[in-house]
Amino acid sequence: MRKWLVALGGLLLTSSLTAVAGPASAQLVVDKLWIDLDTTSTGRADVVLKNESADRYYISVAPVEMLHPGTTEEQRIARSNPEELGLLVSPSRLVLDPGATRAIRIVSINPELAAERVYRIRVTPEVGEVQAGEASGDERGISLKVLTAYDLLVVARPAQPESRLEAVRGDEELVLTNEGNTNTLLLDGKTCVAAPEGERCAPLEDRRLYAGAEWRIALGSPDAEVRFRERSSADGEDRLIEF
C-alpha cells in the first residue's frame, strides 16, 4: 500500500465574509517530498498528487534552483529556460478533481555533474470561492478554507557523490563542515555527557548539511559526545556517526 506523506507547508487562506461555519476540510497529498536524481535513477522521477478533498484543485508547479543552500548566501533563482535550470518539470499547471491522482514528471537535463545542483518545486493548490450556509440573526463571520502548499526538494547528484564531514572541536562547540560535493541529512542528533547517575543527553535538531555549509553545535561540556544518524540519499540506509 502506498504511504502518502502530508507536509507542513505554507498555509494559503481563501476566505469570504459569509455565514458562520466551521473550517472547510481540504487536503492535497503527495507521495514523496525528497527526490534524488542520480546516475542510478535514470535522471527522472514522478511525484504523484492525490486530491482527497471534495473540491476541484487548480494546481501550479514552479521550480527554482537553490544557490549556496544552507549558507548565509542562499538564493532561490527562477529560470524560465529549462536548459539553464537543468531541470524539466511537467506539467506546470493541472486540474485535479476530487479523488483523482496525477503525476508530475521531473527530469534532470544536466550533463555529468562535478557537484550537486539543488532545486525546490513549489506545488500550490487553489480552489474556487468558498461557500457556506445561511446563518440567522447577527451570526456572521468568516469561512476559511485552509490549503497546504508543498515545497519539494530535488537533488541532482554528481556522477561521483561524496558527502565528506569534517569536524573541528573546541571546548564549547563542534563545527561540522561538509567538504564533499553533495548534501547529507543528519537525524536524531544528541550531545551526551557521562554522569554518576548515567549518561545525560540533550537532543539536537535535524539538519541537512549541504556541500560547503557548516553547522556550529554547542557542546555544553568539553567532554560531550555528538551522535547522529546520517542519511546520504532519499532511499539510502542510515548509518550511526559520532564526534
C-alpha positions in Angstrom: 0.0 0.0 0.0 1.4 3.4 -1.0 2.2 5.5 2.0 1.0 9.1 1.5 3.0 11.8 3.1 1.5 15.1 4.2 3.9 18.0 4.5 3.7 21.1 6.7 3.9 23.8 4.1 2.9 27.5 3.7 -0.7 27.9 4.5 -2.8 29.6 1.8 -6.1 31.0 3.0 -9.2 31.7 0.9 -11.9 33.5 2.7 -15.3 35.1 2.1 -17.4 37.2 4.5 -20.5 35.0 5.0 -22.5 33.0 7.5 -20.7 31.4 10.5 -19.3 28.0 9.6 -16.5 25.7 10.7 -13.3 25.4 8.7 -13.8 23.5 5.5 -11.9 20.3 5.0 -9.4 20.4 2.1 -6.4 18.2 1.5 -3.9 17.6 -1.2 -1.3 14.9 -0.5 1.9 13.9 -2.3 3.8 10.6 -2.3 7.3 12.0 -1.8 8.9 15.2 -0.7 12.6 14.5 -1.3 13.6 13.4 -4.8 17.1 12.2 -5.7 18.1 12.3 -9.4 21.4 10.4 -9.8 23.2 8.0 -12.1 21.1 5.1 -10.8 17.7 6.8 -11.2 17.9 7.4 -15.0 17.7 11.1 -14.1 14.0 11.2 -13.8 11.2 10.7 -11.2 7.5 11.0 -10.9 5.7 12.7 -7.9 2.1 11.6 -7.5 -0.5 14.1 -6.3 -3.8 13.0 -4.9 -6.9 15.1 -4.2 -8.6 13.8 -1.0 -10.9 16.8 -0.7 -14.4 17.4 -2.1 -13.1 20.4 -4.2 -11.6 20.7 -7.6 -8.0 21.8 -7.3 -6.2 24.1 -9.8 -2.6 23.4 -9.2 0.5 25.4 -10.2 4.0 23.8 -10.2 7.0 26.2 -10.0 10.7 25.0 -9.8 13.6 27.2 -8.7 17.3 26.5 -8.2 18.9 26.9 -4.8 22.2 28.6 -4.9 24.6 28.2 -1.9 21.9 26.3 0.0 22.3 26.1 3.8 24.5 29.2 3.9 24.0 32.9 4.6 24.3 33.4 0.8 21.4 31.1 -0.1 19.3 32.3 -3.0 16.3 31.0 -4.9 16.7 31.6 -8.6 13.8 31.1 -11.1 14.9 30.3 -14.7 12.4 30.2 -17.5 14.7 28.2 -19.8 14.8 24.5 -18.7 18.3 24.1 -20.2 19.6 26.9 -17.9 17.7 25.5 -15.0 19.0 22.0 -15.7 15.6 20.6 -14.8 12.4 19.8 -16.8 9.2 19.7 -14.8 5.9 18.9 -16.5 3.1 19.9 -16.3 3.4 23.4 -14.9 -0.4 23.6 -14.3 -3.0 20.9 -13.8 -6.6 20.4 -12.7 -7.3 17.7 -10.1 -10.9 16.6 -9.4 -12.0 15.1 -6.1 -10.5 11.6 -5.6 -8.2 12.0 -8.7 -4.5 11.4 -8.9 -2.0 12.9 -11.3 1.8 12.7 -11.7 4.4 15.4 -12.1 7.4 14.3 -14.2 10.8 15.6 -13.1 13.7 15.1 -15.4 17.3 16.2 -14.8 18.8 17.5 -18.1 22.2 18.3 -16.5 25.3 16.9 -18.2 27.6 14.9 -16.0 27.9 17.0 -12.8 31.0 17.5 -10.7 28.9 18.9 -7.8 25.2 18.6 -7.0 22.5 21.1 -8.1 19.7 21.6 -5.6 16.1 22.6 -6.5 12.8 23.4 -4.8 9.5 22.8 -6.5 6.5 24.7 -5.1 3.2 22.9 -5.6 0.4 25.3 -4.9 -3.3 24.3 -4.9 -6.2 26.8 -5.4 -9.9 26.4 -5.2 -12.9 28.5 -6.2 -14.9 30.7 -3.9 -15.7 29.3 -0.5 -19.4 28.6 0.0 -21.2 28.5 3.4 -24.8 28.0 4.6 -27.1 30.8 5.8 -27.0 32.0 9.4 -29.8 33.5 11.5 -29.7 36.9 13.1 -26.3 38.6 13.6 -24.4 35.3 13.5 -22.0 36.2 10.7 -18.3 35.7 10.4 -15.5 34.4 8.1 -15.5 30.9 6.5 -11.9 29.7 5.8 -10.6 27.0 3.5 -7.1 26.1 4.5 -4.8 24.7 1.8 -1.2 23.4 2.1 1.4 24.4 -0.4 4.3 21.9 -0.8 8.0 22.7 -1.2 9.5 19.6 -2.8 13.3 19.1 -2.5 15.0 17.8 -5.7 18.7 17.0 -5.7 20.6 16.3 -9.0 23.5 14.3 -7.7 27.0 14.4 -9.2 28.4 11.4 -11.1 30.6 10.5 -8.1 28.7 11.8 -5.0 30.5 12.2 -1.7 29.4 13.9 1.5 32.6 14.3 3.5 32.1 15.7 7.0 35.0 17.5 8.6 34.8 18.2 12.4 36.7 20.9 14.3 36.2 20.5 18.1 36.7 23.2 20.7 35.8 23.3 24.4 32.4 24.9 23.8 31.4 23.9 20.3 31.8 21.4 17.5 31.9 22.8 14.0 30.8 20.4 11.2 31.6 21.3 7.6 30.6 19.3 4.5 33.7 19.3 2.4 32.1 16.9 -0.2 30.2 17.6 -3.4 26.7 16.6 -2.2 24.5 17.0 0.8 23.7 14.7 3.7 20.9 14.6 6.2 21.7 14.3 10.0 18.9 12.9 12.1 18.1 12.2 15.7 21.2 14.1 16.9 22.2 14.5 20.5 25.0 15.6 22.7 25.8 13.3 25.6 28.0 13.6 28.7 28.8 10.9 31.3 27.3 11.4 34.8 27.3 9.4 38.1 23.6 8.6 37.6 24.2 7.6 33.9 24.6 9.3 30.6 22.9 12.7 30.1 21.9 13.6 26.6 20.3 16.7 25.0 18.6 16.5 21.6 19.7 18.3 18.5 17.6 19.5 15.6 17.6 17.5 12.4 19.8 19.3 9.8 20.6 18.8 6.1 24.2 19.8 5.6 24.8 20.9 2.0 28.2 20.9 0.3 30.2 23.9 1.6 27.9 24.6 4.5 28.8 24.4 8.2 27.0 23.7 11.4 28.1 25.0 14.8 26.9 22.8 17.6 27.1 24.0 21.3 28.6 21.2 23.4 27.7 22.2 26.9 30.7 20.3 28.1 34.2 19.8 26.7 33.8 16.1 27.1 30.4 15.8 25.3 30.0 13.3 22.5 27.9 14.2 19.5 25.9 11.5 17.8 23.7 11.3 14.7 22.0 9.0 12.2 23.3 10.0 8.7 21.2 9.5 5.6 23.1 10.3 2.4 20.2 9.7 -0.1 16.4 9.6 -0.2 16.4 5.8 -0.4 19.7 5.1 1.4 20.2 3.4 4.7 21.1 5.3 7.8 24.4 4.9 9.5 25.5 6.0 13.0 28.2 8.6 13.3 29.7 10.3 16.3 32.2 13.0 17.1 
